Amino acid sequence: MTALPDPLTLEGAPSAAPRGPATLIYNTNAGGSKHATPDDLVNAIHAIGFTPVYRATSCEDDLKEALDGVAGTVFVAGGDGTQRAVALTLAGRAEVNLAVIPMGTANNVARTLGVQGEPLDVIAAYGRSEVRPFDLGRVEGPWGEDLFLEACGCGAFADVMAEYDPEEGKSPLRAVQALTTTLTTFDPPPVQLTLDGEEQPKAAFALLEVMNTKATGPRLRLATNADPGDGQLDVVRIDAAGREGLLTYLAALARDEFEALSSVESTRAGRVEIPYTGQAFHVDAEVRPPVQGVTGRVLIEAWPDALHVLVPLPAAPAGEA
């Protein structure tokens, strides 16, 4: 465990005064970890006015111990999996702010917040920042209860994830190809969704994703306008009767116009009920496998303001402090 003393005043910098305690959680296995060591990150956090402590974690128990009773700001250096583990541990703790340092492959959470760049540059950007609310999604299903940062859903993508081999590595192209291949043979039964208490027309959906962030999985940007701080979830569906080809989906994702496709419908809701007929679901990057012969419902709700996140502000105009 590494700690640094309170910083001295930094001349001319808005972050001159100490900003209180901070904890660094660092995943050395993340894709960008070669660009910065824990000491590099601690020094950078110290330089913008925090009093940081580095806590090494190698398992879930270590993480819970490191975050037990923590206060101030928690900086999380790693990919979406590391950020998810920390966020779910801190959910509902209003006295703690979360600051993401993207060092993974997809970085869906960071990209939704507009946090991008090299780790030390990201930390420097937090020198001018504000605190914003970040919602989570709550899930109740036959398998139990879950929370998610990015998305929860069923249909072709969940089925692909159930067969997806993470040892092959993350690839947006391979994921879209697998998704489109599944779409050509996937034959889902009609279901009747209920959105905010209102029953929707029964329909068959090749893809059904309840999104909190703009993207999920290997950077699949399915909800262009999703806002994780609006208290709502984006319900994205692909009509099974109007599936479009691989090139169409690839081009739409590249243009950030996935929701504009004629086969795609997107609606915002705070509460979503999905009939359960034993189909596979995913909760972020985790799969809830299909269970034959089990019926019921899956309830998905927004948990508004479950987290407080630090977001960098635009650079001050020249001449301003």
CORZI-V225331 format. One record per helix or strand of 3 or more residues. SS is the DSSP state (hx for helix, st for strand). FROM is the first residue (numbers start at 1). LEN is the number of residues. If there is no record, write none. Layout:
# CORZI-V225331
SS,FROM,LEN / SS,FROM,LEN
This chain:
# CORZI-V225331
st,21,6 / hx,33,3 / hx,38,10 / st,51,5 / hx,60,8 / st,72,7 / hx,80,11 / st,96,7 / hx,108,6 / hx,119,7 / st,129,13 / st,144,5 / st,151,5 / hx,156,8 / hx,166,3 / hx,172,14 / st,205,7 / st,233,7 / hx,240,3 / hx,246,10 / hx,258,3 / st,264,6 / st,271,6 / st,281,3 / st,286,3 / st,296,17
